[in-house]
Amino acid sequence: MFLNETEERLHELGVYHTHREISHQPLLWEKAYQYVQKEQERIQAYFQMITGKHEKVKVILTGAGTSAFVGDTVAPYLAKVCDNQVFTIHSIPTTNIVSNPEYYLEENIPTIMVSFARSGNSPESVAAVELGGQLIKDFYPIHITCNPDGYLARKSDDRTLLLLMPEGSNDKSFAMTSSFSCMMLTVLLIFQMDKLNQLKSTVNWVTESGKNVFNTAAAVLKEISLIPFTNVIYLGSGTLLGLSHEASLKMLELTDGNVFSYFESPMGFRHGPKTILNDESLAVVFIGNNPYTQKYDMDILKELYAEKQRSQLKVLAISNQFMEDAKENSDYYVHLQAEPSTFDDVWLSFPYIINAQILAVYKSLNLKFTPDNPVPNGSVNRVVQGVTIYPFK
């Protein structure tokens, strides 16, 4: 928990569900691992059925909005650890698939479509699966969803692998938080079933790191939220680029667009996007574990901090292990304070996103919004509305 308020007061502030859903993520991660472990035989049988028939399989990781960013975050890692002689990994939003199916769905290429869905009722999520079945000869859907009563859960058939996220992950609040991280952990596990037992120590580290964020970082994030910044930029390399997209969306959603947000890679940021910086900017740099990549992360951090000589830009650095260099080149510094690890950067995504979620909540409350429903006029909805799906011939 990070808001020191009574349950009644949390309801009054319109933040009860968001606060709860962010806070219980480490617990749900443990449950998600246990679920995959319990379903191990069924999951392995599904993949063996596919690889027994096909030498090469295309994997599409898909969803809309935050659900799409699950795929964006994990795709570089899965492309590295999966057998690329068998699986080719692609992250493609449902919104792209539905509007341009012929670009992404190929009749004679066996395809696994992994659909990430909180509700399982988004029009694009439903349509993407239907198009896959319509256009692809050998089509294998995997539905990773938080809602057992949603369309994707109810319409699963014999060729579908349905994976239901732990109870409590079907976020009631407007913004996706625990749903995002639970689906992300699950897909990382199911594509590494041969390493599931070894990954238990990794999941334990992820869980402890997530808990530490509430104990060590929340006060700093609250202080940052009081700065009158009007735009925030999240920067991350590799898998942390996809996570930066999700982090930027959380701020945009929970402040009803009143805080403009942007994301980019540290190296890409110099190529034009850096012009966004002004006296009302907050730049957040996610520093990775990879020693080589870390050099580039630190270069942009130092460059941004040097900008303070001619602007009121504020800089927040977030790293795994304590780095004196990062502390000296940032206005605010957060590190995980968990046991040191050399895990791939994708595992940092779990505690890192909690930092972004908490910061967005604090900023939302400071601006007098209600995080559970920051867009009361209904122009944007928890489950997207107003989408027309046209028949594809």
Secondary structure, DSSP 8 states (H G I E B T S, - for coil): ------HHHHHHTT-HHHHHHHHTHHHHHHHHHHHHHHTHHHHHHHHHHHHHH-S-EEEEEE-STHHHHHHHHHHHHHHHHS-TTTEEEEE--HHHHHH-HHHH--TTS-EEEEEEESSS--HHHHHHHHHHHHH-SSEEEEEEES-TTSHHHHT--TT-EEEE--TT-S--SSS-SHHHHHHHHHHHHHTTGGGTTTHHHHHHHHHHHHHHHHHHTHHHHHHHHTS--SEEEEE--THHHHHHHHHHHHHHHHTTTSSEEEEE-TTGGGTTGGGG--TTEEEEEE--S-HHHHHHHHHHHHHHHHGGGTS--EEEEEESS--HHHHHT-SEEEE--SS-----GGGGHHHHHHHHHHHHHHHHHHTT--TTSS-TTSSS-SS--S-------
